[in-house]
């Protein structure tokens, strides 16, 4: 039932009012007494939030409704309202046809595997603790979550006098514009009207989808541009020349800013080697996780881990919250630029290594990956199999992993120079080809 992003899929097929109702019943039946609920701008979120709330209240749990709210606002509000859990009705960066349900702990961490399995078990077994007629839950509304989030960010970040264009992407990320304004920035917004059809651009903040932002930054002479997805848990950036900054470079900038000698940064297995190389210069280290911000957040709970991130745009500062907070990331980036100089300069100082990627359509990705993992680990000693199989080599690395939601196997290879990257990629490609023949 649950993927790494919670329950997510097409409305009326995977995600229905019935699903929202039984998730509410199951969550309430785990003993939670108060739950915060918020939604992104997708219109289907209205009835899904109603259905979820009905299931919660039917089993005696009080509900605090935020209405339209960014996912990090929902996750932070669990603690602010002394609640036991939070629920975001969102499909994040997915297309407008989708919606979803994501569950949060008071720490801001998404529900872990054991918690998700308990919700699933209760739904499958219809194990719900329905309340008596006079013991059902109450519903209240909290209109101040947005302002509380803005104040929290302003208190956490130093003021800056920069010009910033914020592309909200018709999503729920208006907190960013307000926080940056309060921090002293000159702020201009694009696509700031919440609209779950995402008419201005696709919700995911990729380089291709952010061309209007790139052009606008150059045309207005802004210092940088910020882009969010539909629920603002992701943040990507554009420098003052209109260049879209890659996730690996942003990861390196944030990690270098936060991690000192003896400290650790959590990153997925497909993150660039540049992060390790830059952190090594200041005595910091990297710990690898499965792909998915939920796994990064789990590692970020460990001692010594001071930052975690995923190059898709999910950035986690565990001293603030274990939820990826795109608005916090935007404020941290502005703070960094105000201290260190233009975004293009500090990004160029990081540099990038050549990386090769390829998707291969397969019939039996589970069987193929089992065979590949056995062959690769037999041949190489420095391997990890936490998500696919990753091999570390003197000049770089390669990763072969199955895509969770598609019948695909993905190959990625990186090295410190192009020729080595090509050689490593061909080695990985040959492994896959041999096992498909």
Rosetta blueprint (number, residue, H / E / L):
1 X L
2 X L
3 X E
4 X L
5 X L
6 X E
7 X E
8 X E
9 X E
10 X E
11 X E
12 X L
13 X L
14 X L
15 X E
16 X L
17 X H
18 X H
19 X H
20 X H
21 X H
22 X H
23 X H
24 X H
25 X H
26 X H
27 X H
28 X H
29 X L
30 X L
31 X L
32 X L
33 X L
34 X E
35 X E
36 X E
37 X E
38 X E
39 X E
40 X L
41 X L
42 X L
43 X L
44 X H
45 X H
46 X H
47 X H
48 X H
49 X H
50 X H
51 X H
52 X H
53 X H
54 X H
55 X H
56 X H
57 X H
58 X H
59 X L
60 X L
61 X L
62 X E
63 X E
64 X E
65 X E
66 X E
67 X E
68 X E
69 X L
70 X L
71 X H
72 X H
73 X H
74 X H
75 X H
76 X H
77 X H
78 X H
79 X H
80 X H
81 X L
82 X L
83 X L
84 X L
85 X E
86 X E
87 X E
88 X E
89 X E
90 X L
91 X L
92 X L
93 X L
94 X L
95 X L
96 X L
97 X L
98 X E
99 X E
100 X E
101 X E
102 X E
103 X E
104 X E
105 X L
106 X L
107 X L
108 X L
109 X L
110 X E
111 X L
112 X L
113 X H
114 X H
115 X H
116 X H
117 X H
118 X H
119 X H
120 X H
121 X H
122 X H
123 X H
124 X H
125 X H
126 X L
127 X L
128 X L
129 X L
130 X L
131 X L
132 X L
133 X L
134 X L
135 X L
136 X L
137 X L
138 X L
139 X E
140 X E
141 X E
142 X L
143 X L
144 X L
145 X H
146 X H
147 X H
148 X H
149 X H
150 X H
151 X H
152 X H
153 X H
154 X H
155 X H
156 X H
157 X L
158 X L
159 X L
160 X L
161 X L
162 X L
163 X E
164 X E
165 X E
166 X E
167 X E
168 X L
169 X L
170 X L
171 X L
172 X L
173 X L
174 X H
175 X H
176 X H
177 X H
178 X H
179 X H
180 X H
181 X H
182 X H
183 X L
184 X L
185 X L
186 X E
187 X E
188 X E
189 X E
190 X E
191 X L
192 X L
193 X L
194 X L
195 X L
196 X L
197 X L
198 X L
199 X L
200 X L
201 X L
202 X L
203 X L
204 X L
205 X L
206 X L
207 X L
208 X L
209 X L
210 X L
211 X H
212 X H
213 X H
214 X H
215 X H
216 X H
217 X H
218 X H
219 X H
220 X H
221 X L
222 X L
223 X L
224 X E
225 X E
226 X E
227 X E
228 X E
229 X L
230 X L
231 X L
232 X L
233 X L
234 X E
235 X E
236 X E
237 X E
238 X E
239 X L
240 X L
241 X L
242 X L
243 X L
244 X E
245 X E
246 X L
247 X H
248 X H
249 X H
250 X H
251 X H
252 X H
253 X H
254 X H
255 X H
256 X H
257 X H
258 X H
259 X L
260 X L
261 X L
262 X L
263 X L
264 X E
265 X E
266 X E
267 X E
268 X E
269 X L
270 X L
271 X L
272 X L
273 X H
274 X H
275 X H
276 X H
277 X H
278 X H
279 X H
280 X H
281 X L
282 X L
283 X L
284 X L
285 X E
286 X E
287 X E
288 X E
289 X E
290 X L
291 X L
292 X L
293 X H
294 X H
295 X H
296 X H
297 X H
298 X H
299 X H
300 X H
301 X L
302 X L
303 X L
304 X L
305 X E
306 X E
307 X E
308 X E
309 X E
310 X E
311 X L
312 X L
313 X L
314 X E
315 X E
316 X E
317 X L
318 X L
319 X L
320 X L
321 X L
322 X L
323 X L
324 X L
325 X L
326 X H
327 X H
328 X H
329 X H
330 X H
331 X H
332 X H
333 X H
334 X H
335 X H
336 X H
337 X H
338 X H
339 X H
340 X H
341 X L
342 X L
343 X H
344 X H
345 X H
346 X H
347 X H
348 X H
349 X H
350 X H
351 X L
352 X L
353 X L
354 X L
355 X E
356 X E
357 X E
358 X E
359 X E
360 X E
361 X E
362 X L
363 X L
364 X L
365 X H
366 X H
367 X H
368 X H
369 X H
370 X H
371 X H
372 X H
373 X H
374 X H
375 X H
376 X H
377 X H
378 X H
379 X H
380 X L
381 X L
382 X L
383 X E
384 X E
385 X L
386 X L
387 X L
388 X L
389 X E
390 X E
391 X E
392 X E
393 X L
394 X L
395 X L
396 X E
397 X E
398 X E
399 X E
400 X E
401 X E
402 X E
403 X L
404 X L
405 X L
406 X L
407 X L
408 X E
409 X E
410 X E
411 X E
412 X E
413 X E
414 X E
415 X E
416 X L
417 X L
418 X H
419 X H
420 X H
421 X H
422 X H
423 X H
424 X H
425 X H
426 X H
427 X H
428 X H
429 X H
430 X H
431 X H
432 X H
433 X H
434 X H
435 X H
436 X H
437 X L
